[in-house]
Amino acid sequence: MNSKKFILGIFKEEDLMIKAIKKIREKEIKIEEVFMPYPVHGIEDIAGLHKTRLMGAAVLFGIFGTALVFYFLYWVTVESYPLIYGGKPLYTLPSHVVITFVLMINITSGLSVISFFIANKFYPGKKADLIHPGVVDDTFVVAINKPEAEDEVQIIMNIFSTNGATEVTEKFVK
């Protein structure tokens, strides 16, 4: 996130958070982010958050991994170290299906993890920048960009308060 001022609705229960998000969305207020201690199925659709592009990248990594493994196996069996045994051809596709599948999964997984860390700017030794300290334990946090109009701020705070938020606060995030 960039340097912004947020209104945070802090919830202890998942159901209360979802109820408040639905009320916020009814007022056509854009939710910037939802922070949770564990994944909640369908929260992206409920909160109107953008979908990740990691799934599309994983498909491309899978295609790249498959092509790389096929080329490597061809290079090893035909060009680098050709062995003729039993009159069989140098390169036989069926014998390479299992190793191609396994290596494709490994390459896709590895590149997806690396992409995730790069996209989220995670690196060794980085200090955790939590929006709220309880989000790693048992707290749900809904962050909304603070609007300029004071009446909109009051509407947002009122929706959070009346729908079970244990705390409603403003926070400047670098």
Summary of the structure (lengths in Angstrom):
residues: 174
radius of gyration: 24.7
end to end distance: 7.6
largest distance: 83.2
contacts: 440
relative contact order: 0.29
helix: 51%
strand: 14%
